[in-house]
Amino acid sequence: TIEEDTALGSHAAGNNARHVPAISDVEVKDARYYRERGQQDYRIGDLALALVDLDLAVELDPDFSDAYIDRAIVFHRMGDLKRAFADITEARRVDAQKPQQTTPRSGNN
């Protein structure tokens, strides 16, 4: 509860102790995590925060074309068409480097 957290916090501060989270409390924050946050920021209209989160997604995984596309949408909404088109171009370049997936043919041809 909030009261317990407050009590623990004041107790820890009095002992100069530092709370170290357990491994299970630590969330892995990868490119997909920041892309999702960027999408949420965009949906609520916070374009600046969306841009920060999408920048992090691209920085963590430069081959994540979906993050470039989402960031291009944010740039477009902000009126920065030059950067929007640059991100679309980068997403296309990333996708072009990926191996092409083929669909298996059925035996009924």
N, C-alpha and C positions, 0 to 999 in steps of 0.2 A: 504494500500500500504506500501511498504518498507519505504518510506519517512515519512508517518504518524507514523509508528511504531517507527522509529528512533526519531522523534520529541516527541512522547509520552514517550519514554524511557528516553530521556534526561530531559524532564520536570519532570517526576516522580523521577529521580535520584536527581534532584535539590531540590525537596521537601522532600526527604527521604521517599517518599511514596513507598509502596510495592503493586505490581499488584497481586490481588487475582482473579483467574479465576472464572467465573460464573460456577455454577453446570453443566450447559449444555456443558461447554468447557472441562470438566474432562472426560476422557475416562476410563472406567473400564478395568483394565488390569488383566485378569484372566489367568488360565493355558492354555486355548485355544489360547488366544492372543499370549502368549510367544511361544507356539508350532508353530503357523503360522509364527512368526518372525524367529524362528529357521529354519523352512523349507526354508524361503526366503534367510536367510544367507547361508544355505547349497547350494542352487541353484546358488548363485553367487560365491561360492567357499571359503567363510569365515568360515572355520570349527571351529575356536576358538570362534567366536561370536555365531555360531549356538549352540555350546556346552553350552555357558553361558545362552542363551535363553531357551534351552531345560532343563537345570538344574533348572531354575526358574519354568518352567511348572511342572516339577516333584515335586518340593518343594511345590508349591501351591496346587497341587492335586496329592498326592501319589498313588491314584487309577486310574490314567489316563494312561492306558496301551499303547495307541498310542504314547504318549510322550516318554515312555521307548523304544519303537520300533525305533522311529526316532533318539533318542539319541544313540541307539545301532548302527545304520547305520553310524552315525558320528564317533563313536569310531572305528568302523571297518575301515572306510576310513583313520583314523588317525593311524591305525596299532595297536590299543589297543584291541586285541581280547578277552582278559580276561574280560575287562569291557563291551565289546559288548555282550558277552555271558551272563554275569551277568544281563544285562538289559533285554535281551530276556527272561531269566528265571523269572525275576521279572514281566514282562508283562504277562507271562503265569500264574504266581501265582495270579496276580490281576484278570485276566479273569476267572480263575477257581473259584474264590470266588463270582463272579457275578451270580445271578440267571439265570438259563438256560431259554431262550425264546423258547416257543413251537409254532409251526405253526398250525393254526387251520386246522382241517381236513374238507375236503369237504364232502358233503352228497352223493357223487357219487362213493363211494368205493365199 
